[in-house]
Amino acid sequence: MYQKSPLNHLPKKHSLKDWGFIIPAIDIIEGKAVRLTQGDYSQKTIYNKHPLEVAKKFEDAGLKRLHLVDLDGAKDGKVKNWKVLETLAGKTSLIIDFGGGIKTEKDVQIVFESGAVFATVGSIAVKNEKEFVKWLIQFGAEKFLLGADVKDEKIAVSGWLEKTDIWVYDFIEKYIEHGVQQIFCTDVSKDGKLEGPSIELYKSIVAKFPDLHFIASGGVSSITDLDELRNIGCKAAIVGKAIYEGRIDIEELIKF
């Protein structure tokens, strides 16, 4: 049963860029570090049964942030792997954003009380704008990392199975106006395939919203990809499978 633990507060003086360009990702199923291909639970690879070991390697390499995804929570519609979050937050100094299954105000509270600095949300912002805006006001818009899953420049939800008619640029603009400071965008056609990121899409988003802390996600396969993302103006990049598959050495990431 979930029990309240001390709240992990956002540092009073912080700059998102101070935490580095690279945001490594750990996806969790049944407490283990895994990766999916294009969000398909049947295409699952278990990389480590002990996510803390993975997180420690990132911390030892000098990385500051961690993108932690509760895939069980995303599937079941409620936060499940908060104990993993609690362990990683308690035993590393990583700035953790946590997402997957955040559907209610109680879920948000569990995430923050378990040690996340940021709550990562996506579908709720699409399907229940009123509720999400309430959270932004209640907890502070700076405490949220908004995810925009995109297919053909339109927002996709429900594990990417459902494409909406919402143009990604309208979606981003709306939530910037509500005070959201950082947004990551995943091209669902690229994620987990190591075929390179959606450079043209990200270039277009950065051009339209130059002051946004925009984070690229999906498709990163090499240090060259990271160089290109930084050169087009992305403020950070989430990297997962490329690290686990050995395409990018953890030691190389410290350059960024």
C-alpha positions, 0 to 999 in steps of 0.5 A: 500500500502507498504511504506518504513519504517526504516531498522532493521539492524543486530546487528554489534556484534552478535553470533547466539548461543547467541540468544538461542536454542528455536525459537518459530514460528508464522504462519500468515493467514489473519493477524491471528496466525494459524497452519497447519498440513503438510502444508495443508491449509484445516487443519488450526487452528486459535490460536490467532487473534492478533499475537502481543499477542503471540509474547509478551508472547514469549518475556516475557518468555525470548525468543530472536528469532521469526520465522514468516511465511507468509502463505498467501504470500507462497500461493500467491507467494508474501509477504502479511503480512508485516504489521504483521512483522512491528508491531511485530518488532516495538513493541517487541525486538525479532530477527525476521526471516520472510519468505513466498512469497519472490520471488523478490528483492523487496520482500526481501527489503520489509521484511528487511524494515518492520523489519526482521533481517533475510529473510527466503527463500526456494523454490527460492534457489531450483528453481532459484539459480542464483537469490538467489545468487544475493541476497546473494551478494547484501544484505549479506549472513548472512542476510538469513535463508535458509529452506530445506524441505526434504522428504526421504533426497530429497528437496521438494518444492511447499508446499511440493507437489513436491519432487526434485532429489536434495540430501539435503546434496548437497543443504546444501553444495552448499549454505554454499559455498555461505556464508549462515550461518544458515539453518533449515531443516523440514522433511515434514512427521513430521511437525505439527504432534507432533510425534517427530523430525527426529533425524537420519536425523539431526544427519547425517546433523550435522555430515557432517556440524559441523560448520553450525548453523543448526536448527531443524524444525518439529515434536517437541512435548516435552522438551525431544525432545528438549534435544535430538536435543541439544544433537545430536548437533543441534544449535537451534530448531523451535517450533510451534504447541507443544507450542500452543497445550500445550505440552510444557509450555512457561515457560519451554522453558526459560531453553534453 
